[in-house]
Amino acid sequence: MTQKEALSILKLGHTTFLTGPAGSGKSYVLREYISYLKKHDIKYAVTASTGIASTHINGMTIHSWSGIGIKDKLNKYDLDNLEEKQNIYKRYNSTEVVIIDEISMLSSNFLNMFDKACKHLKRNDEPFGGMQIVFCGDFFQLPPINKDSQKISYAYESESWQEAKPVICYLTEQHRQKEDVLTNILFQIRQNKVDEFVWEYLEGRKSDGEVIYDKEILKLYTHNVDVDKINENEFDKLEGGIKYYSMISKGKANLVESLKKNCLAEEELRLKVGAAVICIKNDIERKFVNGSMGEVVRFESDDMPVVKLKDGKEVKIKAESWKIEEDGKVKAELLQLPLKLAWAITIHKSQGMTLDEAEIDLSKAFSFGMGYVALSRLRSISGLYLKGAHDKAFAVSPDVLKIDISFQNKSEQAVKAIKKYSEKELENKWNHFIINCGGSIKEVEVDDEELEEKKPTIILTKELIMDKKTLDEIVSIRNLTENTIVDHIEKLMENSLIEKKDIDYLMPDKKDIDKIKKAFKKLDTDKLTPVFEELKEKYSFQTLKLVRLIK
């Protein structure tokens, strides 16, 4: 299938699986479709299965977008909690299209949970609550993380996938690799037919001992222990003083340990000027995202590091918070700089990248797709410095081999089906989808550059607070409700973007503050309704929220 044919199918509004070999243009088709949705004012969300992958498409993880997080199960109470979160409820019900990139790494269990949440929050029993879901990726790449040695269960095996019956768009053109050698090697890996010619060629790219480069290139390894060793060695080579940043933690020991295990932050982070680093959390002000890479260029007077990102921007990195909350109360919390050393990264973290050169070690490959993902990161075979590989390094899943044939056949059927329509008939069908989504058939003006630089809504609220605008003035300027503005203030406080002193002027009189604080303390709660009732409904929920921030 060509890129043009895939776009034609996407614009029909069907739930779709966009796939094909590395370099076939999946990301290009996604960008074109996103541009189409913008121009026709259709509300959409761009997500991916991992934080790293989401950075390549300017999106967020599907776990974060959905509100589900890292749960393994989703019960009635979880669904009710999702619904009570105003921003989550609004997110689902204002979205018509959800894009999920790097679908190979999303488990069937999570996809079923997402489908369940969509149906519940949208009050719609159609697959995924009636939204168009665009799955994108390649199941020859890395599979879902295999917890507790359970059998790998791919997204296409889920009940929700089977019910949605996505149209398959299998791209067959090659656009990334600059030469036939790498393309042919990748093709043979996909066919599970790595022959002697391939091995001989790869042997020619092997290096004996340490490779000396005339410039710094990224190293891709299979295990964290090797990545950590390389990063520590490179760090020790740097001259200059070391800055130490110790993690601050509070809460129940078992919850703190769970946070430490899942957040990736270092208990003690060491940095120097010149250190290669990767960001491991999204910045609330969008100055960097989970997966942004760069180099420490200096330290400010408060010892906070300034990192020059790959795009040339310099950002000051401050401590971030990781939390576990229950019933509005923080049960465990960690504070640390959201950075890790990154002269080397794991192959898992490289999925979605495009590299000119890389040193790759597959001598300890342990999972289907590792060799394929590592090689397919490169534009050319000349950029490969192979440290090692074994017979199973390029193995692919027998299940994926089998389903891939089915995907190709279904894609060919989709091409035949769409060719039956004239351009006018297709246009009518595209317009029908636009109208159903509440969009505009006539293209609206879209400034892509302006959209990318658009400030998050809570930052706009912050600027008005710093200008000492009253709540009424902020409500009027932002054209939002008072409740929404107070929610913004809560988030700004939570992320340390404003301090208590910044909102003193918004508070009620001291005697009212004292009464409200006393009620919270008496009832031993952070919930608003009990306090609202205790105080005989004298104060609004917004006033109670504000006082709760400073109690």
Secondary structure as the mmCIF struct_conf table of DSSP 4:
data_model
#
loop_
_struct_conf.conf_type_id
_struct_conf.id
_struct_conf.beg_label_comp_id
_struct_conf.beg_label_asym_id
_struct_conf.beg_label_seq_id
_struct_conf.end_label_comp_id
_struct_conf.end_label_asym_id
_struct_conf.end_label_seq_id
HELX_RH_AL_P HELX_RH_AL_P1 GLN A 3 LEU A 10
TURN_TY1_P TURN_TY1_P1 LYS A 11 GLY A 13
STRN STRN1 THR A 16 THR A 19
BEND BEND1 PRO A 21 PRO A 21
TURN_TY1_P TURN_TY1_P2 ALA A 22 GLY A 23
BEND BEND2 SER A 24 GLY A 25
HELX_RH_AL_P HELX_RH_AL_P2 LYS A 26 LYS A 39
TURN_TY1_P TURN_TY1_P3 HIS A 40 ASP A 41
STRN STRN2 TYR A 44 ALA A 48
BEND BEND3 SER A 49 THR A 50
HELX_RH_AL_P HELX_RH_AL_P3 GLY A 51 THR A 55
TURN_TY1_P TURN_TY1_P4 HIS A 56 ASN A 58
STRN STRN3 MET A 60 THR A 61
HELX_RH_AL_P HELX_RH_AL_P4 ILE A 62 SER A 66
BEND BEND4 GLY A 67 GLY A 67
TURN_TY1_P TURN_TY1_P5 GLY A 69 ILE A 70
BEND BEND5 ASP A 72 ASP A 72
HELX_RH_AL_P HELX_RH_AL_P5 LYS A 76 GLU A 84
HELX_RH_AL_P HELX_RH_AL_P6 GLN A 86 ASN A 93
TURN_TY1_P TURN_TY1_P6 SER A 94 SER A 94
BEND BEND6 GLU A 96 GLU A 96
STRN STRN4 VAL A 97 ASP A 101
HELX_RH_3T_P HELX_RH_3T_P1 ILE A 103 MET A 105
BEND BEND7 LEU A 106 LEU A 106
STRN STRN5 SER A 107 SER A 107
HELX_RH_AL_P HELX_RH_AL_P7 SER A 108 LYS A 122
TURN_TY1_P TURN_TY1_P7 ARG A 123 ARG A 123
BEND BEND8 GLU A 126 GLU A 126
HELX_RH_3T_P HELX_RH_3T_P2 PRO A 127 GLY A 130
STRN STRN6 GLN A 132 CYS A 136
TURN_TY1_P TURN_TY1_P8 PHE A 139 PHE A 140
BEND BEND9 GLN A 141 GLN A 141
HELX_RH_3T_P HELX_RH_3T_P3 LYS A 147 SER A 149
HELX_LH_PP_P HELX_LH_PP_P1 GLN A 150 ILE A 152
STRN STRN7 TYR A 154 TYR A 154
HELX_RH_3T_P HELX_RH_3T_P4 ALA A 155 GLU A 157
BEND BEND10 SER A 158 SER A 158
HELX_RH_AL_P HELX_RH_AL_P8 GLU A 159 ALA A 164
HELX_LH_PP_P HELX_LH_PP_P2 PRO A 166 PRO A 166
STRN STRN8 VAL A 167 TYR A 170
BEND BEND11 ARG A 176 ARG A 176
BEND BEND12 LYS A 178 GLU A 179
HELX_RH_AL_P HELX_RH_AL_P9 ASP A 180 ARG A 190
TURN_TY1_P TURN_TY1_P9 GLN A 191 ASN A 192
HELX_RH_AL_P HELX_RH_AL_P10 GLU A 196 GLY A 204
TURN_TY1_P TURN_TY1_P10 ARG A 205 ARG A 205
STRN STRN9 LYS A 206 LYS A 206
BEND BEND13 ASP A 208 GLY A 209
HELX_LH_PP_P HELX_LH_PP_P3 GLU A 210 ILE A 212
BEND BEND14 ASP A 214 LYS A 215
STRN STRN10 LYS A 219 TYR A 221
BEND BEND15 THR A 222 THR A 222
HELX_RH_AL_P HELX_RH_AL_P11 ASN A 224 LYS A 237
BEND BEND16 GLY A 240 GLY A 240
STRN STRN11 LYS A 243 SER A 246
STRN STRN12 ILE A 248 GLY A 251
HELX_RH_AL_P HELX_RH_AL_P12 ALA A 253 CYS A 263
BEND BEND17 GLU A 267 GLU A 267
STRN STRN13 GLU A 268 LEU A 271
TURN_TY1_P TURN_TY1_P11 VAL A 273 GLY A 274
STRN STRN14 ALA A 276 CYS A 279
BEND BEND18 LYS A 281 LYS A 281
TURN_TY1_P TURN_TY1_P12 ILE A 284 GLU A 285
BEND BEND19 ARG A 286 PHE A 288
TURN_TY1_P TURN_TY1_P13 ASN A 290 GLY A 291
STRN STRN15 MET A 293 PHE A 299
TURN_TY1_P TURN_TY1_P14 SER A 301 ASP A 302
BEND BEND20 ASP A 303 ASP A 303
STRN STRN16 PRO A 305 LEU A 309
TURN_TY1_P TURN_TY1_P15 LYS A 310 ASP A 311
BEND BEND21 GLY A 312 GLY A 312
STRN STRN17 GLU A 314 LYS A 316
STRN STRN18 GLU A 320 GLU A 326
TURN_TY1_P TURN_TY1_P16 ASP A 327 GLY A 328
STRN STRN19 LYS A 329 GLN A 336
BEND BEND22 PRO A 338 PRO A 338
STRN STRN20 LEU A 339 LEU A 341
BEND BEND23 TRP A 343 TRP A 343
STRN STRN21 ALA A 344 THR A 346
HELX_RH_AL_P HELX_RH_AL_P13 ILE A 347 SER A 350
TURN_TY1_P TURN_TY1_P17 GLN A 351 GLY A 352
STRN STRN22 LEU A 355 LEU A 355
BEND BEND24 ASP A 356 ASP A 356
STRN STRN23 ALA A 358 LEU A 362
TURN_TY1_P TURN_TY1_P18 SER A 363 LYS A 364
BEND BEND25 SER A 367 SER A 367
TURN_TY1_P TURN_TY1_P19 PHE A 368 GLY A 369
HELX_RH_AL_P HELX_RH_AL_P14 MET A 370 SER A 376
TURN_TY1_P TURN_TY1_P20 ARG A 377 ARG A 377
STRN STRN24 LEU A 378 LEU A 378
BEND BEND26 ARG A 379 ARG A 379
HELX_RH_3T_P HELX_RH_3T_P5 ILE A 381 GLY A 383
STRN STRN25 LEU A 384 ALA A 389
HELX_RH_3T_P HELX_RH_3T_P6 ASP A 391 PHE A 394
HELX_RH_AL_P HELX_RH_AL_P15 PRO A 398 ILE A 418
TURN_TY1_P TURN_TY1_P21 LYS A 419 LYS A 420
BEND BEND27 TYR A 421 TYR A 421
HELX_RH_AL_P HELX_RH_AL_P16 GLU A 423 ASN A 436
TURN_TY1_P TURN_TY1_P22 CYS A 437 GLY A 438
BEND BEND28 ILE A 441 LYS A 442
HELX_LH_PP_P HELX_LH_PP_P4 GLU A 443 GLU A 445
HELX_RH_AL_P HELX_RH_AL_P17 ASP A 448 GLU A 453
HELX_LH_PP_P HELX_LH_PP_P5 LYS A 454 PRO A 456
HELX_RH_AL_P HELX_RH_AL_P18 THR A 457 MET A 466
TURN_TY1_P TURN_TY1_P23 ASP A 467 LYS A 468
HELX_RH_AL_P HELX_RH_AL_P19 LEU A 471 ARG A 478
TURN_TY1_P TURN_TY1_P24 ASN A 479 ASN A 479
HELX_RH_AL_P HELX_RH_AL_P20 GLU A 482 GLU A 494
TURN_TY1_P TURN_TY1_P25 ASN A 495 SER A 496
BEND BEND29 LEU A 497 ILE A 498
HELX_RH_3T_P HELX_RH_3T_P7 LYS A 500 LEU A 506
BEND BEND30 MET A 507 MET A 507
HELX_RH_AL_P HELX_RH_AL_P21 LYS A 510 LEU A 523
TURN_TY1_P TURN_TY1_P26 ASP A 524 ASP A 524
HELX_RH_AL_P HELX_RH_AL_P22 LEU A 528 GLU A 534
TURN_TY1_P TURN_TY1_P27 LEU A 535 GLU A 537
BEND BEND31 TYR A 539 TYR A 539
HELX_RH_AL_P HELX_RH_AL_P23 PHE A 541 ARG A 548
TURN_TY1_P TURN_TY1_P28 LEU A 549 ILE A 550
#
